[in-house]
């Protein structure tokens, strides 16, 4: 049967506006308020969830918590390759998401080197935080010494990936990074910004003094920390080392890259390290030869002596693959030039077909010889 459209429209309108229809719609869409028991249950569950989250975070941020060793680390090793896990660790430490050591170091652990006190003798070598991105997070873990780098004058990408490999049986890594670096300028800006934040935070209640200090040193900022009375690490009993390297594109025998590093980054460091032993830069280890090493150390010490006081001690990092004759030469050069210390050692290029040897990897170096060289060096 045909029904005119106008008639259908009016019929629908009357139905929608009829009182009984309105009552029925309101009745079916009305929402009953939650009962007292429901409110109580939701409150208890919400409070318990918040409390549990706070407890978990408190537990997670404790570096001594077992969850890191027995859960998080195995999971990361299972889902990420070595370099991605490394980058995640740096990112976490950079943004304050890594665990921290909450126990104050026992006073018996304190050591004094170069006239400065360290809360403990445990340090993190260069190679982990290559670009100075996560310094504070690494200090918070508990290290008494953190060394960043190696830093080269110009940015360079390092070797192509993959370049880091796990050795699960040995609980070790093969490192073929190849000296990736953000370069002097970027790292210096990063260190300067870190000092700026520290000064604003420390002297926030003295805005005029803060403005005066910042205006007095628009470039360096390193000397401002000395004026405030803390180490350049920005911690009272911890030291910051900066490891200096050279670009792969630089002349093999040139010392200019190291001199530039001393001048551009020296004011930000408690300790400067000259890296002449990385196996990832072609020809670099040749700088450990007697004449070349002596020339290098004299040049960088001369550059270090032009820095504002207190001038950072200068160390040289050597290879573990040196002969007895080369060790003799390095000891003589170290004494003759007055370098402040030697770091032993960098990555080895010597290994057997398999590193697996039971529970431990034995060092090739003769410990009696090492003690002899260290004793001779310290006496001189």
KOLTIDO-937760 format. One line per 2 residues: number of its first residue (from 1); their letters; for each residue z, x, y of C-alpha. Coordinates in Angstrom, 1 decimal, padded with zeros to 4 digits. Layout:
BEGIN
NUM) A) Z:X:Y ~ ...
This chain:
BEGIN
1) XX) 000.0:000.0:000.0 ~ -000.9:001.3:003.4
3) XX) 002.0:001.8:005.9 ~ 001.0:002.5:009.5
5) XX) 002.3:005.9:010.7 ~ 004.0:004.4:013.8
7) XX) 006.0:002.0:011.5 ~ 007.0:004.9:009.2
9) XX) 008.2:007.0:012.2 ~ 010.4:004.1:013.6
11) XX) 011.9:003.4:010.1 ~ 012.9:007.0:009.7
13) XX) 014.4:007.2:013.2 ~ 016.5:004.1:012.6
15) XX) 017.7:005.5:009.3 ~ 018.7:008.9:010.8
17) XX) 020.6:007.2:013.6 ~ 022.3:004.5:011.5
19) XX) 026.1:004.9:011.7 ~ 026.6:004.9:007.9
21) XX) 024.1:007.7:007.6 ~ 025.9:009.8:010.2
23) XX) 029.3:009.3:008.5 ~ 027.8:010.3:005.1
25) XX) 026.3:013.5:006.5 ~ 029.5:014.6:008.3
27) XX) 031.5:013.9:005.1 ~ 029.2:016.0:002.9
29) XX) 029.0:019.1:005.3 ~ 032.7:019.3:006.3
31) XX) 034.4:022.5:005.2 ~ 038.0:022.4:004.0
33) XX) 040.3:025.0:005.6 ~ 041.6:027.6:003.1
35) XX) 044.9:026.9:001.5 ~ 048.0:028.9:002.2
37) XX) 047.8:030.5:-001.2 ~ 044.2:031.5:-000.6
39) XX) 045.1:033.1:002.8 ~ 048.0:034.9:001.1
41) XX) 045.8:036.3:-001.7 ~ 043.1:037.4:000.8
43) XX) 045.7:039.2:002.9 ~ 047.2:041.0:-000.1
45) XX) 043.8:042.0:-001.4 ~ 042.7:043.3:002.0
47) XX) 045.9:045.2:002.6 ~ 045.8:046.7:-000.9
49) XX) 042.1:047.8:-000.4 ~ 042.9:049.5:003.0
51) XX) 045.9:051.2:001.5 ~ 044.0:052.4:-001.5
53) XX) 041.2:053.7:000.7 ~ 043.6:055.6:002.9
55) XX) 045.3:057.1:-000.2 ~ 041.9:058.1:-001.7
57) XX) 040.7:059.7:001.5 ~ 044.0:061.6:001.9
59) XX) 043.6:062.9:-001.7 ~ 039.9:063.7:-001.2
61) XX) 040.5:065.8:001.9 ~ 043.1:067.9:000.2
63) XX) 041.3:071.1:-001.0 ~ 043.8:071.5:-003.9
65) XX) 043.0:068.0:-005.3 ~ 041.6:068.1:-008.9
67) XX) 038.8:065.7:-008.1 ~ 036.8:068.5:-006.5
69) XX) 036.8:070.7:-009.6 ~ 036.6:068.1:-012.3
71) XX) 034.5:065.3:-010.8 ~ 032.7:066.1:-007.6
73) XX) 031.4:069.5:-008.5 ~ 030.1:068.5:-012.0
75) XX) 028.4:065.5:-010.4 ~ 026.7:067.6:-007.7
77) XX) 025.5:070.1:-010.3 ~ 024.1:067.3:-012.3
79) XX) 022.1:065.5:-009.6 ~ 021.2:068.3:-007.1
81) XX) 019.5:071.6:-007.5 ~ 021.3:074.7:-006.2
83) XX) 019.8:074.9:-002.7 ~ 020.2:071.1:-002.1
85) XX) 023.9:071.4:-003.2 ~ 024.3:074.3:-000.8
87) XX) 022.9:072.4:002.1 ~ 025.1:069.4:001.3
89) XX) 028.1:071.6:001.4 ~ 027.2:073.1:004.7
91) XX) 026.5:069.6:006.1 ~ 029.8:068.3:004.9
93) XX) 031.8:071.2:006.4 ~ 029.8:070.9:009.7
95) XX) 030.8:067.2:010.2 ~ 034.4:067.5:009.0
97) XX) 033.7:065.8:005.6 ~ 034.8:068.7:003.5
99) XX) 038.4:069.2:002.1 ~ 040.9:071.3:004.0
101) XX) 043.9:073.5:003.0 ~ 047.1:071.8:004.1
103) XX) 049.5:074.4:002.9 ~ 050.5:077.1:005.4
105) XX) 049.8:080.6:004.2 ~ 052.8:082.5:002.9
107) XX) 053.8:085.2:005.4 ~ 053.5:087.8:002.6
109) XX) 049.7:087.1:002.5 ~ 049.2:088.3:006.1
111) XX) 047.3:091.5:006.6 ~ 046.5:093.5:009.7
113) XX) 043.1:095.1:010.2 ~ 041.7:096.8:013.3
115) XX) 044.9:095.8:015.1 ~ 044.4:092.1:014.4
117) XX) 046.3:089.9:012.1 ~ 044.7:087.7:009.4
119) XX) 046.8:084.9:007.8 ~ 045.4:085.9:004.4
121) XX) 043.0:088.5:003.0 ~ 040.5:086.0:001.5
123) XX) 037.2:085.9:003.2 ~ 033.8:084.2:002.9
125) XX) 030.9:086.6:002.8 ~ 027.7:086.2:004.8
127) XX) 025.0:084.2:003.0 ~ 026.8:080.9:002.7
129) XX) 026.7:079.7:006.3 ~ 023.6:081.6:007.3
131) XX) 023.1:079.9:010.7 ~ 026.7:079.5:012.0
133) XX) 026.7:075.7:011.5 ~ 030.0:075.0:009.7
135) XX) 032.4:077.7:011.0 ~ 035.4:075.4:011.6
137) XX) 035.0:073.5:008.4 ~ 035.0:076.8:006.4
139) XX) 038.1:078.0:008.3 ~ 039.8:074.7:007.5
141) XX) 039.3:075.3:003.8 ~ 041.7:078.2:004.1
143) XX) 039.7:081.4:004.6 ~ 041.3:084.1:006.7
145) XX) 037.8:085.6:007.4 ~ 034.4:083.9:007.7
147) XX) 031.2:085.8:008.1 ~ 028.0:084.1:009.2
149) XX) 024.5:085.3:008.8 ~ 022.5:087.3:008.2
151) XX) 021.0:086.5:011.6 ~ 017.6:088.0:012.6
153) XX) 016.2:088.3:016.1 ~ 013.4:085.8:015.5
155) XX) 013.5:082.7:013.3 ~ 012.1:083.2:009.9
157) XX) 011.9:080.8:006.9 ~ 012.7:083.1:004.0
159) XX) 011.1:082.9:000.6 ~ 009.3:079.8:-000.6
161) XX) 011.2:077.4:-002.8 ~ 012.6:077.4:-005.4
163) XX) 014.6:080.4:-004.5 ~ 018.1:079.8:-005.8
165) XX) 018.8:079.4:-009.5 ~ 021.9:078.5:-011.5
167) XX) 023.1:080.5:-014.5 ~ 025.4:078.0:-016.1
169) XX) 026.7:080.2:-018.9 ~ 027.7:082.9:-016.4
171) XX) 028.9:080.5:-013.8 ~ 026.7:082.4:-011.3
173) XX) 023.6:082.2:-009.2 ~ 020.4:084.2:-008.7
175) XX) 019.8:084.4:-005.0 ~ 016.3:084.9:-003.7
177) XX) 016.6:083.2:-000.3 ~ 014.8:086.0:001.5
179) XX) 016.7:086.1:004.8 ~ 016.1:082.6:006.3
181) XX) 017.4:082.6:009.8 ~ 017.4:080.4:012.9
183) XX) 017.2:083.5:015.0 ~ 019.5:085.1:017.6
185) XX) 018.9:082.6:020.4 ~ 019.6:079.5:018.4
187) XX) 022.7:080.9:016.8 ~ 024.0:082.2:020.1
189) XX) 023.5:078.7:021.7 ~ 025.4:077.2:018.7
191) XX) 028.3:079.7:019.1 ~ 028.4:079.1:022.9
193) XX) 028.5:075.3:022.5 ~ 031.4:075.7:020.0
195) XX) 033.3:077.8:022.6 ~ 032.5:075.2:025.3
197) XX) 034.0:072.4:023.2 ~ 037.0:074.5:022.4
199) XX) 037.7:075.3:026.1 ~ 037.3:071.6:027.1
201) XX) 039.6:070.5:024.4 ~ 042.2:073.2:025.0
203) XX) 042.2:073.0:028.7 ~ 041.5:069.3:029.1
205) XX) 044.8:068.9:031.0 ~ 043.6:071.6:033.5
207) XX) 040.2:070.4:034.6 ~ 039.9:072.7:037.6
209) XX) 040.8:075.8:035.5 ~ 038.2:074.7:032.8
211) XX) 035.5:074.3:035.4 ~ 036.4:077.7:036.9
213) XX) 036.3:079.5:033.5 ~ 033.0:077.9:032.5
215) XX) 031.4:078.7:035.9 ~ 032.5:082.3:035.7
217) XX) 030.5:083.0:032.5 ~ 027.4:080.9:032.3
219) XX) 025.9:083.0:029.6 ~ 028.3:084.7:027.3
221) XX) 031.5:082.6:026.9 ~ 032.8:085.1:024.4
223) XX) 035.0:086.9:026.9 ~ 036.5:083.5:028.0
225) XX) 038.1:083.2:024.6 ~ 039.7:086.7:025.1
227) XX) 041.1:085.5:028.5 ~ 042.7:082.4:026.8
229) XX) 044.4:084.7:024.3 ~ 042.8:083.8:020.9
231) XX) 040.4:085.6:018.6 ~ 036.8:084.8:019.0
233) XX) 037.0:082.8:015.8 ~ 039.1:080.4:018.0
235) XX) 042.0:080.7:015.5 ~ 045.1:082.8:016.1
237) XX) 045.2:084.5:012.7 ~ 041.6:084.4:011.5
239) XX) 038.6:086.5:012.2 ~ 034.9:085.6:012.6
241) XX) 032.3:088.1:011.4 ~ 028.6:088.0:012.4
243) XX) 026.2:089.7:010.0 ~ 023.1:091.2:011.6
245) XX) 019.7:091.6:009.8 ~ 016.2:092.5:010.7
247) XX) 013.0:090.4:010.5 ~ 010.5:091.0:007.7
249) XX) 007.8:091.5:010.3 ~ 009.6:094.3:012.1
251) XX) 008.8:098.0:011.5 ~ 010.8:099.1:008.4
253) XX) 012.3:102.2:010.1 ~ 013.1:100.5:013.5
255) XX) 016.7:100.0:014.5 ~ 015.8:097.8:017.5
257) XX) 016.5:094.5:015.6 ~ 020.1:095.6:015.0
259) XX) 020.6:096.8:018.6 ~ 019.4:093.4:019.8
261) XX) 021.8:091.6:017.5 ~ 024.8:093.6:018.8
263) XX) 023.9:092.9:022.4 ~ 023.1:089.2:022.0
265) XX) 025.8:088.2:019.5 ~ 028.5:090.8:019.9
267) XX) 030.5:088.9:022.4 ~ 031.0:086.0:020.0
269) XX) 032.3:088.1:017.1 ~ 035.6:089.5:016.0
271) XX) 033.7:091.7:013.6 ~ 030.0:092.9:013.5
273) XX) 028.3:093.7:010.2 ~ 025.1:095.8:009.9
275) XX) 023.2:094.6:006.8 ~ 021.0:097.4:005.4
277) XX) 021.3:096.4:001.8 ~ 019.6:093.0:001.2
279) XX) 017.0:093.3:-001.6 ~ 015.0:090.4:-000.1
281) XX) 013.6:092.3:002.9 ~ 011.0:094.9:001.9
283) XX) 012.0:098.4:002.7 ~ 015.4:097.5:004.2
285) XX) 017.4:099.5:001.7 ~ 015.6:102.6:002.7
287) XX) 017.8:102.5:005.8 ~ 020.7:103.6:003.6
289) XX) 019.1:107.1:003.3 ~ 021.3:109.7:005.1
291) XX) 019.2:110.5:008.2 ~ 018.0:106.9:008.8
293) XX) 021.5:105.5:008.3 ~ 023.0:108.0:010.7
295) XX) 020.4:107.2:013.4 ~ 020.9:103.5:012.9
297) XX) 024.7:103.6:013.1 ~ 024.8:105.8:016.2
299) XX) 022.4:103.4:018.0 ~ 024.3:100.3:017.1
301) XX) 027.7:101.9:017.9 ~ 026.3:102.9:021.3
303) XX) 025.2:099.3:021.9 ~ 028.6:098.0:020.7
305) XX) 030.4:100.3:023.2 ~ 028.6:098.5:026.1
307) XX) 030.2:095.2:025.2 ~ 033.1:093.7:027.0
309) XX) 036.5:094.6:025.6 ~ 038.0:094.0:023.1
311) XX) 034.9:095.4:021.4 ~ 034.4:094.2:017.8
313) XX) 034.8:096.7:015.0 ~ 031.4:097.5:013.4
315) XX) 030.9:097.6:009.6 ~ 028.0:098.5:007.4
317) XX) 027.2:096.6:004.2 ~ 025.8:098.7:001.4
319) XX) 024.0:098.0:-001.9 ~ 025.7:098.1:-005.4
321) XX) 022.7:100.0:-006.8 ~ 023.3:103.3:-005.1
323) XX) 023.4:106.7:-006.9 ~ 026.3:109.0:-006.7
325) XX) 024.4:111.2:-004.3 ~ 023.6:108.3:-002.1
327) XX) 027.3:107.3:-002.1 ~ 028.2:110.8:-001.0
329) XX) 025.7:110.6:001.8 ~ 026.9:107.2:003.0
331) XX) 030.5:108.4:003.0 ~ 029.6:111.5:005.1
333) XX) 027.6:109.4:007.6 ~ 030.4:106.8:007.9
335) XX) 032.9:109.5:008.7 ~ 030.6:111.4:011.1
337) XX) 029.5:108.3:013.1 ~ 033.0:106.7:013.2
339) XX) 031.9:103.3:011.8 ~ 034.9:101.1:011.4
341) XX) 034.4:100.1:007.7 ~ 032.1:099.6:004.8
343) XX) 031.5:096.3:002.9 ~ 030.8:096.7:-000.8
345) XX) 028.5:095.2:-001.8 ~ 025.3:093.1:-001.4
347) XX) 023.2:091.5:-004.2 ~ 022.3:093.7:-007.1
349) XX) 018.7:094.1:-008.3 ~ 019.8:095.5:-011.7
351) XX) 020.6:093.2:-014.5 ~ 020.1:093.0:-018.3
353) XX) 017.8:090.6:-020.0 ~ 020.6:088.2:-020.0
355) XX) 023.8:088.3:-017.8 ~ 025.8:086.4:-020.4
357) XX) 028.5:088.7:-021.8 ~ 031.3:086.5:-023.0
359) XX) 033.6:085.4:-020.3 ~ 033.0:088.0:-017.6
361) XX) 030.2:089.9:-015.9 ~ 031.1:093.6:-015.8
363) XX) 030.4:095.6:-012.7 ~ 028.1:098.7:-013.0
365) XX) 030.1:100.6:-010.5 ~ 032.7:103.1:-011.8
367) XX) 036.1:101.9:-010.3 ~ 037.6:105.4:-010.3
369) XX) 034.7:106.6:-008.2 ~ 035.0:103.7:-005.9
371) XX) 038.7:104.4:-005.4 ~ 037.9:108.0:-004.7
373) XX) 035.3:107.2:-002.0 ~ 037.6:104.6:-000.3
375) XX) 040.5:107.0:-000.3 ~ 038.4:109.8:001.2
377) XX) 037.1:107.4:003.9 ~ 040.5:106.0:004.8
379) XX) 042.0:109.5:005.1 ~ 039.3:110.6:007.5
